[in-house]
Amino acid sequence: MGGVAALICAISFALLVLALIVVVLKMARTMAITNNLLNDIRKESLPLLGRIQTTMDHVNNEMGYVDDVLKSVEKIAARANSMTRVAQSLVTSPLVKVLSLGLGVRKALGVSIDDKGGTGTDGENGRY
């Protein structure tokens, strides 16, 4: 009886070893497929990363040009603003002086808008 039990144990152990060998072979095949897949991904991704780097370099160059253009536009806008201020001061200052002189002359001569047929002083305050 001891020999039969040992034979059954040996056959069971041999079947277990065969099952483990099949599992290890399938895992080795799966690992080889995974390794090939990762190699293919690596081969395709490296040139893609190189192209992305080239594209980013071009974008950075273009951003430098845009930055220069924006600086030029800012200078032009500042110059236009200062020219507008100068033109405004040149026009408004003499205009205000002429209007003030005209009003002063009118008051000095005692001429009111009512005398010319318009609506002028309100009578009580003497305002126009």
C-alpha positions as semicolon CSV with decimal commas, in nm:
position;residue;x (nm);y (nm);z (nm)
1;M;0,000;0,000;0,000
2;G;0,280;0,235;0,070
3;G;0,405;0,192;-0,283
4;V;0,067;0,284;-0,436
5;A;0,041;0,595;-0,221
6;A;0,390;0,698;-0,320
7;L;0,302;0,640;-0,686
8;I;-0,014;0,853;-0,652
9;C;0,186;1,127;-0,483
10;A;0,452;1,116;-0,756
11;I;0,191;1,132;-1,036
12;S;0,009;1,417;-0,861
13;F;0,335;1,606;-0,815
14;A;0,425;1,547;-1,183
15;L;0,083;1,681;-1,293
16;L;0,128;1,984;-1,068
17;V;0,472;2,050;-1,215
18;L;0,332;2,015;-1,570
19;A;0,051;2,262;-1,487
20;L;0,303;2,506;-1,343
21;I;0,523;2,469;-1,653
22;V;0,223;2,552;-1,877
23;V;0,139;2,856;-1,663
24;V;0,502;2,976;-1,667
25;L;0,523;2,931;-2,047
26;K;0,200;3,127;-2,100
27;M;0,327;3,402;-1,869
28;A;0,658;3,409;-2,059
29;R;0,469;3,443;-2,389
30;T;0,251;3,720;-2,242
31;M;0,559;3,901;-2,112
32;A;0,727;3,872;-2,454
33;I;0,417;4,019;-2,624
34;T;0,406;4,300;-2,365
35;N;0,777;4,366;-2,414
36;N;0,732;4,385;-2,793
37;L;0,436;4,620;-2,749
38;L;0,636;4,849;-2,522
39;N;0,928;4,849;-2,767
40;D;0,692;4,948;-3,050
41;I;0,545;5,226;-2,838
42;R;0,894;5,348;-2,751
43;K;0,998;5,344;-3,118
44;E;0,693;5,550;-3,216
45;S;0,695;5,788;-2,921
46;L;1,057;5,904;-2,944
47;P;1,020;6,062;-3,291
48;L;0,687;6,206;-3,181
49;L;0,852;6,368;-2,879
50;G;1,121;6,507;-3,110
51;R;0,853;6,661;-3,331
52;I;0,679;6,806;-3,028
53;Q;1,007;6,962;-2,916
54;T;1,060;7,111;-3,263
55;T;0,706;7,247;-3,263
56;M;0,756;7,401;-2,919
57;D;1,080;7,563;-3,037
58;H;0,895;7,719;-3,332
59;V;0,614;7,836;-3,104
60;N;0,866;7,996;-2,869
61;N;1,030;8,176;-3,163
62;E;0,694;8,303;-3,284
63;M;0,605;8,417;-2,933
64;G;0,925;8,621;-2,933
65;Y;0,815;8,789;-3,256
66;V;0,468;8,854;-3,114
67;D;0,626;8,999;-2,802
68;D;0,834;9,237;-3,014
69;V;0,526;9,341;-3,211
70;L;0,330;9,403;-2,892
71;K;0,613;9,617;-2,754
72;S;0,612;9,821;-3,077
73;V;0,236;9,863;-3,060
74;E;0,265;9,974;-2,698
75;K;0,523;10,237;-2,796
76;I;0,302;10,358;-3,081
77;A;0,000;10,379;-2,850
78;A;0,200;10,577;-2,594
79;R;0,320;10,817;-2,864
80;A;-0,033;10,857;-2,999
81;N;-0,158;10,926;-2,647
82;S;0,107;11,190;-2,585
83;M;0,040;11,349;-2,926
84;T;-0,331;11,359;-2,845
85;R;-0,260;11,531;-2,513
86;V;-0,035;11,786;-2,683
87;A;-0,294;11,854;-2,954
88;Q;-0,567;11,885;-2,693
89;S;-0,366;12,131;-2,486
90;L;-0,276;12,331;-2,799
91;V;-0,638;12,356;-2,909
92;T;-0,822;12,392;-2,578
93;S;-0,593;12,645;-2,412
94;P;-0,627;12,917;-2,681
95;L;-0,994;12,834;-2,728
96;V;-1,064;12,881;-2,358
97;K;-0,865;13,204;-2,360
98;V;-1,056;13,338;-2,660
99;L;-1,393;13,246;-2,509
100;S;-1,295;13,400;-2,176
101;L;-1,178;13,716;-2,352
102;G;-1,503;13,732;-2,547
103;L;-1,710;13,690;-2,232
104;G;-1,502;13,953;-2,052
105;V;-1,540;14,197;-2,339
106;R;-1,913;14,131;-2,347
107;K;-1,944;14,198;-1,973
108;A;-1,724;14,504;-1,998
109;L;-1,936;14,651;-2,276
110;G;-2,254;14,558;-2,091
111;V;-2,391;14,361;-2,383
112;S;-2,623;14,079;-2,281
113;I;-2,770;13,803;-2,484
114;D;-3,116;13,955;-2,433
115;D;-3,006;14,263;-2,622
116;K;-2,934;14,043;-2,922
117;G;-3,273;13,872;-2,907
118;G;-3,175;13,551;-2,730
119;T;-3,245;13,422;-2,386
120;G;-2,985;13,550;-2,149
121;T;-2,989;13,688;-1,800
122;D;-3,251;13,572;-1,559
123;G;-3,302;13,925;-1,430
124;E;-3,251;13,853;-1,063
125;N;-2,897;13,718;-1,054
126;G;-2,767;13,867;-1,373
127;R;-2,642;13,529;-1,490
128;Y;-2,641;13,400;-1,844
